[in-house]
Amino acid sequence: MTLLITVFAAVTATAVWYKRKDDSMQTGVLCFLYWGAAIMWLVDAVFEYAELGAEYFGPSAADMLNDAFLGLSVVALGLVIWLVRLLVTDPKGTVRAALSKQSRC
């Protein structure tokens, strides 16, 4: 489930990045985060399959639920990292303008 969720997030982020002509929102960083996580889960799945064999394809419901929560938390952490980077770099100057407006008052 973790691999499936992160691949879905990576494909979605890549589609958003590809559709946008400018990269002002730095969606390329989000793509790299999600594709990196997807590659990590793919390597994990390969090694787990090598260890378990055919049992790998019959996980219990509890294992699938745990994997789903882990996949969603990885996607959420990727979004948090992307948002923090976006706020720190402030490509459109929105945060800087809001802070300077607030300091004048």
N, C-alpha and C positions, 0 to 999 in steps of 0.2 A: 504494500500500500504506500509506503514512503516513496518508493521509486515512481509509482504511478502519479502520486500527487505532485511531486517535484517536477516530473517531466511535463505534466499538464501546466504547471505554473511557468516553467521555462518556455514552453511553446507559446503560451499566452503573452508573456513578456516580450518574446521575440517578435510576435505578430504586432504588438503595440509599437515596439521599437522600429520595425520595418515600415509600418504605416505612416509614422511621423517623419516628415522630411527633415526637420531639425531635431537635434538631440538636446534641446534646452532643459528638458526634465531629467536628463541623464539616465534614460531607460536602458542604455547599454550596460551600465553598471548592474542594474537589476537582472539583466539577461545573464551576465557573467556569474552572478551569485547563484542563480537558479540552475544554470547548466553545470556549474561546479558541484552543486549539491546532487544533481541528477547523476553525474558521473561517479560521485562518491557512493551513492546508493546502488548504482549498477555494479561497481566492483564488489560491494558488500554482498549483493545478491549472487554474483558468480561464485564467490568464496563460500557462501552459505549453501549454495546448491552442490558444490564440490564436497562439502562436509556431510550434508543430509541426503543427497540423492533425490529419489522420487518423493520422499516425505516433505520436501520443500514446497511442493504444490498442494499440500493439504493442511494449511495452517488452521489452528483453532479460531473460534470467533473472538476469544479474548486477545489472541496474538494479532489478529487483524485490526481490532479496535485500538490496541496499543500502537500499532504501526500507523494507523490513520491519525491518531493524536500526535505522534512524533512528526509525521509528514506535514500536518497543519502547523505545528509549532515551528518547523523549519521554514515554511513559507512566511509565517508571521515574523520570524526573526529576520529573514531577508528583507521584508518590507520595512522593518524598524531600522535596519542598517542603511537601507536606501534613503529613507526619510531623514535620518540624522545627517547623512552625507549631503543630501539636498539642502537641508537647513544651514549646514556649515558653509558650503560653497556658495549658496544663494545666487544661482545663475541669473535670475531675473531682477535681483536687487530688491525684492519685496521685503525681506526681513530688515535689511539696512534702512530702507525708507520708513518702515514702521518704527524702528528704533530712533531714527533721527527726528521723526515727527513727534514722538513721545518725549524726547529730551527737550524739545523746544517749548513744550507746554508747561 
